[in-house]
């Protein structure tokens, strides 16, 4: 379903590397140094919009778990 129906930072997924360097609207960008900077800025995620901007909240520790209900009395074995 994605083949020839994608548009993104990694290209167009149509087996044509000539059209993979484009802006968010799909307009091809010529490969020059200034355009490389423009390409980077075109796809940059703004501060505060990325899920990597903050550390995830750690769940509370459950404490020590007991996995065995065996008796420590060895005479009953």
Buried (B, 14 or more C-beta within 10 A) or exposed (E): EEEEEEBEEEBBBEEEEEEBBBBEEEEEBEEEEEBEEBBEEBEEEEEEEEEEEEEEEEEEEEEEEEEEEEEEEEEEE
